Amino acid sequence: MTVPNSSGPDFPGPNLSGPNLSGLDLSPAPAPAPPSKRIIRHGLIEARLLIRNGEQLLLALVIPLAILVAGRFAGASLEGLDVLGPSVLALAVWSSAFTSVAISTAFERRYGVLERLATTPLGKPGLLAGKALAVILIILGQLVILTSAALALGWRPRFTPVSALLAAALVILATATFVCLALLLAGRLRAESTLGLANLIYVVLVIGGALIIPLQRYPTVLQPLIGALPTAALGEGLRAAANGQLLGWSVVVLLAWLVAAGLAAWKGFRWTS
């Protein structure tokens, strides 16, 4: 038995007369992705991590939905939804922009995640921008779901074009303010202390910060103090805007808090534990 010649017609040799491959550049290209792509990808990762966390999901959706449904079927009339609907939206912004950011950032700082990510091409500005994008995505999702649920339960808001724009501005200002306060808290305390204090502040201001309960239902002597809180500015502002009214002091209060909280977070945040 004969073995065919590897260079014969059954086994043609390599074709050396093909296109010239010497012009190909096969050297490594380790350049990072563009900044916008890095921020978007990091923001999406942060958003997915928040959604997968049971405690964060409880704060973001379960508690606001439970308050909305319980308030509707525990005796609140359809007119009561004029107060409860925007109040629950304010609560959702507060829970995601402050409590969730404070807790997650504190543990990322404790485990060295922040300092490691800060040394990557993402950098500190990209890391903060990614976190901001994640918070925006989460809050947008919350507002869509909670608004749809409130409308299904009978809420009929009376937004005007101007009051709708004011409501959007209040949400943006409040989100930025709460995130700055969360970063200040997470950047100064230990993770366990941040966890306990953030949850305590969440409960105290839900009850006493005019988020759910309108300001006029508090004792008269406490109303000026409570009205100066950022939670009261958001809650009162959204309730007024949903009824077609405008509250200019809400914008002033949130702007003042944003400047103070932003400066404090800029000076006081620490990337390492």
HELIX and SHEET records of a PDB file:
HELIX    1   1 PRO A   35  ARG A   52  1                                  18    
HELIX    2   2 GLY A   54  LEU A   57  1                                   4    
HELIX    3   3 LEU A   58  VAL A   62  3                                   5    
HELIX    4   4 ILE A   63  PHE A   73  1                                  11    
HELIX    5   5 LEU A   81  TRP A   94  1                                  14    
HELIX    6   6 SER A   95  SER A  100  3                                   6    
HELIX    7   7 VAL A  101  ARG A  110  1                                  10    
HELIX    8   8 VAL A  113  ALA A  118  1                                   6    
HELIX    9   9 GLY A  123  LEU A  153  1                                  31    
HELIX   10  10 PRO A  161  ARG A  188  1                                  28    
HELIX   11  11 ALA A  191  GLY A  208  1                                  18    
HELIX   12  12 LEU A  215  ARG A  217  5                                   3    
HELIX   13  13 THR A  220  LEU A  222  5                                   3    
HELIX   14  14 GLN A  223  GLY A  227  1                                   5    
HELIX   15  15 PRO A  230  ALA A  242  1                                  13    
HELIX   16  16 GLY A  248  GLY A  268  1                                  21    
END                                                                             
